[in-house]
Amino acid sequence: MMTFTDIANGAANAAMAIKNNMVLPALVLAFLWCLNIINWMGRGFLRQFAIYPRHLAGLSGILLSPLIHADAEHLMFNSIPLFVLIAFLLAMFGPLYFVKITVVIALISGSLLWLVGRKGLHIGASGLIMGYWTYILAYTWRHPSLTAIIISAVMLYYLGGLVFSLFPSEEKTSWEGHCCGAAAGILVARFLL
């Protein structure tokens, strides 16, 4: 039987692990902001690396589109959940596993979006964010350690609204990219990593 002391110790350990893993998420965001400022100053020249569904020209976007954002508002809305989820993944798995999770989720999510996305350019880290989000939940479901449960509970409390991005809202929002990312996170947790 788990005691209150066990839960308190687990929460303290999870908080310490998250606190110790703040540098990499900050570096990732600094890179994204620098890259996108250059892109915006260059009138969006990096949009050539967007996912353009079912066109050969859109294949490069499978891995590169999460790096590109339409404008500062788009990147700002992705920055907070991206920072938090990267910190959580690093706390749970460490940097090497985080890189593996990122690459595999990006490949699966981008490939699915390339196959089923509606016509147009798809850019942004939202699919990757949804992949991280569902990966953490699916992993916790399959491997319910105290640290994973605490991190998942905190994540659901603060980022639970991400579930609403799975439904169509605005014309310019790639809700299907969000769905592909969510599916990729579940698939990776279930079958691959």
N, C-alpha and C positions, 0 to 999 in steps of 0.2 A: 504494500500500500504506500502510495506517495504521500509524503507529509508536506506541510506548509514550508518547512525548512528546505526540503528538496526543490520545491517550486521556486522559492526565493533564490536559492543557490543557482538554479538553472537560469533564472532571469538575469542574475548578476553575470553569469558566464556568457550568456548571449549578448548582453549589453557591452561587455568588455570586448568580445570578439568583433562586434560591429564597430565599436570605437577604434579598435586597432586596424580597421580596414577602411579608413576614410581617404587615404592618399590616392589610391588607384581610381576610385570614382571621380574624385576632383580632377585628376589628370585627364580622364576620358572626357569630362565635360569641358575642360579648358581646350582640349584638342578640337572637339566638335564646334565650340564657339569660334575658335580661330579659323578653322576650315570654312565654316559657313559665312563668316564676315568676309573672307577673301572671295567666296562664291558670290555673295550679294554685291560686293564692290565690282566684281567681274560680270555683272548682269546675269547671274545664274548659269555660268558656263558649265558647272558640274551637273546640271540636270540631264546631261547626256548619259549619266550613270544611274538614272531612275529605272524602275521596273516599268516596262511598256509591255503589257500582257500579250502573249502569243506572237511577239515580233522578235526576230533575232537581235535587233538593236537593244532590246530590253533585257537580254540575258546578263549583261554585266551588272545590272542593278540588283540581281539576286543577292550578292554580297555587299555591294557598295551603297545601295539606296538608303540604308539606315543612317548613313553619315550625312546625308543631304537633307536640308530643311528649307521650306518655302520662304520663311521670314523669321524675324526674331520672336514673334509671338508663338509660332509653331515650335521652335526650339525651346522656348521658355516652358511651354506646357509639357514638353517631354523631359526637360532637365531634372525636375524634382523626382518624379517616379524613377527615372533612369538612375539617378544618384543613389536613391534609397535601395532599389532592387539590386544594384551592383554591390553595394555594401552588404546587403543581406546574403547574397550568393557567396561573396568572399568569406563572410563569417561562417557560413555553413560548410564550404567546400575548399576554400583556398584558391590561389590565383591560377594554377595550372588547370584545375577542373573548371573554373569559371571560363577560361579561354575556350576549352572544349565545348562547354555548354553554349557559349555565345556563337561559335562557328557553326555548330550543328543546327541550332535553332534558326540562325540566319539563313542557312542553306535550305532547310525544309520550309520555313515560312516564305522565303522569297520564291522558291520553286512553286509552291502552292499558289501564291499570289500571281505569278507569271502565268499559271495555267487557268485560273478561275477569275482573276480580277477583271473589273470592267475596263473598257477602253479609256486610255488616258495615262498620264505619268503618275506613278506612285512613289513617293519619297517619304523619308522620316523614320524615326526609331520606334514608332508606336507598335509595329508588329513585334519587334524585338522585346519591347517592354511587356507586351501581353504574353510573349513566350516565356519570359522570366517569371512573370506573375503566376501563370498556370503551372510552370515547372515546379516552383516552390510548393504550391498547393498539392500537386500530384505526387511529388517526392515525399512530402510530409504524410500524405495519405498512405503511401506504401511503406515508409520507414519512419514511424512516429516517435522520434526521439524527443526528449524534453526541449532541447534547443530548437529543433525544427518546429515543434508545436508553438513555442513562444514566438518565434520569428513569424510564423504564418498568422498567428493571432494578431500581432502588431501590424503586419502587412494588411490583413483584411480590415482592421480598424481604420487605418489611415489611407489605404489605397483601394478599399472595397468598391468605390465608385467606378473603377476601371471596367467593371462588368458591363456598365451601360454603353461603353464604347464599342461593344460587339453588335450593336443594332444601328441601322441606318439613321443618321440624324441630318447632317449637312451634306450638300451635294459634293463639296470639295474634300470631305473627310473620307478616307479610305477605310470604311468599316470592314470591308472584306479583308484588308490587310491586317486589321486587328484580329479578325476571326482566324486567319491563316496563322498568325503568330500564336494565338491561344492554342490552336490545334497542334502546332509544332512543339510547344512546351509540354503538352500532355504526352505526345508521341515520344519525345526524347526521354521524359521521366519513366514512361512505361516500358519502352523497348530498347533504348540505346544506352543511356548513361545513368 
